[in-house]
Amino acid sequence: MIPRHLLQAFARALCCVLLAARAAAADTASIDAQGYVRDWLMLAPVPLPEGGVAGDLVQRDQIKDESKLRPRAGDEARIGDKTLAWKKVTSATNYFDFNKTLNSQNDHAVGYLVAYVECDADIPDVTMAVGSNDQGRIYFNGVDIYVFSEARPLVLDADKGRVTLKKGVNVIVFKVVNETNSWQASMRLLDKSGAPLKDVRLRATP
């Protein structure tokens, strides 16, 4: 017979393994079947300065060093006299709706979406297809790669560009400005053949 203390030790070890597996599963998600990113960390609403022009403000930092953002859920950011917390959010559709998620109408505001995309190997020639309502700006691994500075309705895959996902964790910061009314964003990742990207994971932590 196996001694009781060994059985108890084995049971404790197995419990630790299962808890670690559950934690890892909770920390990861996948892009959807069409390649759209639905899982993000969100910080919003950040009020825009009075009298500023949205097309100019999207090209300025509303948060210090916003290209270097690496938040975790629950992290707080002090903006003027306001404190906001990063929240883990999941969109029910292939685009993200800030006002619906916040359950309030927010005009003259900016929001941030951050995704951590993990790869087991480098993936070149990935198409990043994006849309925004209104202005949008994207930082990829700390580099400013995209800006759209006009007011517009959301059109899925309105703009496209190519990036290389590196092995490990890649950081996408998507900044979206709302002038008035709807406030939305979409992002899709496609492989070099134009098919939805596979074999990548979305992490909730950097």
C-alpha positions in Angstrom: 0.0 0.0 0.0 1.1 3.6 -0.6 1.6 5.5 2.6 -1.1 8.0 3.4 1.4 10.9 3.6 2.6 10.2 0.0 -1.0 10.1 -1.2 -1.7 13.4 0.4 1.4 14.9 -1.1 0.5 13.6 -4.5 -3.1 15.1 -4.1 -1.7 18.5 -3.2 0.7 18.4 -6.1 -2.1 17.5 -8.5 -4.3 20.2 -7.1 -1.5 22.8 -7.7 -1.1 21.6 -11.3 -4.8 21.9 -12.0 -5.0 25.3 -10.5 -2.0 26.5 -12.6 -3.7 25.1 -15.7 -6.9 26.9 -14.9 -5.0 30.1 -14.3 -3.2 29.8 -17.6 -6.5 29.1 -19.5 -8.1 32.2 -17.9 -5.1 34.3 -19.0 -5.4 33.3 -22.7 -8.0 33.6 -25.5 -8.1 33.2 -29.2 -8.9 35.5 -32.1 -12.3 34.5 -33.6 -12.9 32.3 -36.7 -12.7 35.4 -39.0 -9.5 36.7 -37.4 -11.0 39.5 -35.4 -9.6 40.4 -32.0 -12.4 40.4 -29.4 -10.5 40.3 -26.2 -8.8 43.4 -24.9 -7.7 45.4 -22.0 -9.6 48.7 -22.0 -9.0 52.2 -20.4 -11.9 54.6 -21.1 -13.3 57.2 -21.1 -10.4 59.7 -21.1 -11.8 63.2 -21.7 -10.3 65.3 -24.4 -9.1 68.8 -23.7 -11.7 71.5 -24.2 -11.4 73.2 -27.6 -9.0 70.7 -29.1 -9.3 69.3 -32.6 -9.8 65.6 -32.5 -7.7 65.0 -35.6 -4.8 66.7 -33.9 -5.3 65.2 -30.5 -5.2 61.6 -31.8 -1.6 62.3 -32.7 -0.7 63.5 -29.2 -0.3 61.5 -26.0 -3.2 61.7 -23.7 -1.4 59.3 -21.4 2.3 59.7 -20.8 4.4 57.4 -23.1 1.2 55.8 -24.4 3.2 53.8 -27.0 4.9 51.9 -24.1 1.6 50.9 -22.4 1.8 47.4 -20.8 -1.2 47.3 -18.5 -2.7 44.6 -16.4 -6.4 44.4 -15.4 -6.9 46.5 -12.4 -3.9 48.8 -13.0 -4.9 52.5 -12.4 -4.1 55.6 -14.5 -4.3 59.1 -13.2 -5.5 61.5 -15.9 -6.0 65.1 -14.7 -8.3 64.9 -11.7 -9.7 61.5 -12.8 -8.5 58.0 -12.0 -9.4 55.1 -14.3 -8.7 51.4 -14.1 -7.8 49.0 -16.9 -10.5 46.4 -17.4 -10.5 43.1 -19.2 -13.2 43.2 -21.8 -14.6 40.8 -24.5 -16.7 42.0 -27.4 -19.8 40.0 -28.4 -19.3 41.1 -32.0 -16.4 41.4 -34.4 -16.1 45.1 -33.5 -15.7 46.7 -30.1 -18.2 49.3 -28.9 -16.9 51.6 -26.1 -20.3 53.2 -25.3 -22.1 49.9 -25.1 -19.3 48.4 -22.9 -19.3 51.5 -20.6 -23.1 51.6 -20.7 -23.0 55.3 -21.2 -22.7 57.9 -24.0 -19.3 59.5 -24.1 -18.5 62.3 -26.5 -15.2 64.1 -26.9 -13.3 61.2 -25.4 -10.5 58.8 -26.1 -10.2 55.2 -25.2 -7.3 52.7 -25.3 -7.5 49.0 -26.2 -4.4 46.8 -25.5 -3.9 43.2 -26.8 -1.0 40.9 -26.1 -0.6 38.5 -29.0 1.6 35.5 -28.2 3.3 33.4 -30.9 5.5 30.3 -30.8 7.6 31.5 -33.8 8.0 34.6 -35.9 5.1 35.1 -38.3 5.9 37.5 -41.2 3.5 39.3 -43.5 0.6 39.4 -41.1 -2.1 41.7 -42.4 -3.6 44.0 -39.7 -7.0 45.2 -40.9 -8.6 47.9 -38.8 -11.5 50.3 -38.6 -12.5 53.1 -36.2 -15.2 55.5 -35.3 -13.9 58.2 -35.2 -10.1 58.7 -35.3 -7.6 55.9 -34.6 -4.0 55.3 -33.8 -2.0 52.1 -33.4 1.3 51.3 -31.7 2.8 47.9 -32.4 5.6 46.7 -30.1 6.2 50.3 -29.1 6.3 51.7 -32.6 3.8 54.2 -34.0 2.6 52.4 -37.1 -0.8 53.9 -38.0 -3.0 57.0 -37.6 -6.3 58.0 -39.1 -7.2 61.6 -38.2 -10.6 62.2 -39.7 -14.1 61.7 -38.3 -15.8 58.6 -39.9 -18.3 55.8 -39.3 -17.0 52.3 -38.6 -16.2 50.3 -41.6 -14.7 46.9 -40.9 -11.2 46.4 -42.4 -11.2 49.9 -43.7 -7.4 50.2 -43.6 -4.8 47.5 -43.9 -1.1 47.2 -43.3 1.5 44.4 -42.8 3.5 43.6 -39.7 5.7 40.8 -38.5 4.6 39.1 -35.3 7.7 38.1 -33.4 8.2 35.0 -31.3 6.9 35.6 -27.8 4.5 38.4 -26.8 3.6 41.2 -29.2 1.9 44.4 -27.8 -0.8 46.2 -29.7 -2.1 49.5 -28.4 -5.2 50.8 -30.3 -6.2 54.3 -29.4 -9.7 55.5 -30.5 -11.1 59.0 -30.4 -14.8 59.7 -30.3 -16.1 63.1 -31.4 -19.8 62.5 -31.0 -22.3 59.6 -31.2 -20.9 56.1 -31.9 -17.5 55.0 -30.6 -16.2 51.8 -32.1 -13.1 49.9 -33.2 -12.3 46.7 -35.1 -9.1 44.8 -35.8 -8.5 41.6 -37.8 -5.3 39.6 -38.2 -4.8 37.6 -41.4 -2.0 35.5 -42.7 -0.1 36.2 -45.9 -2.7 34.2 -47.9 -5.5 36.4 -46.5 -6.9 33.7 -44.3 -7.7 34.3 -40.6 -4.5 34.0 -38.5 -4.1 30.8 -36.5 -1.7 29.5 -34.0 -1.6 32.6 -31.9 -2.9 33.3 -28.4 -4.3 36.5 -26.8 -2.9 37.0 -23.4 -4.4 39.1 -20.6 -1.0 39.9 -19.2 2.2 41.1 -20.9 
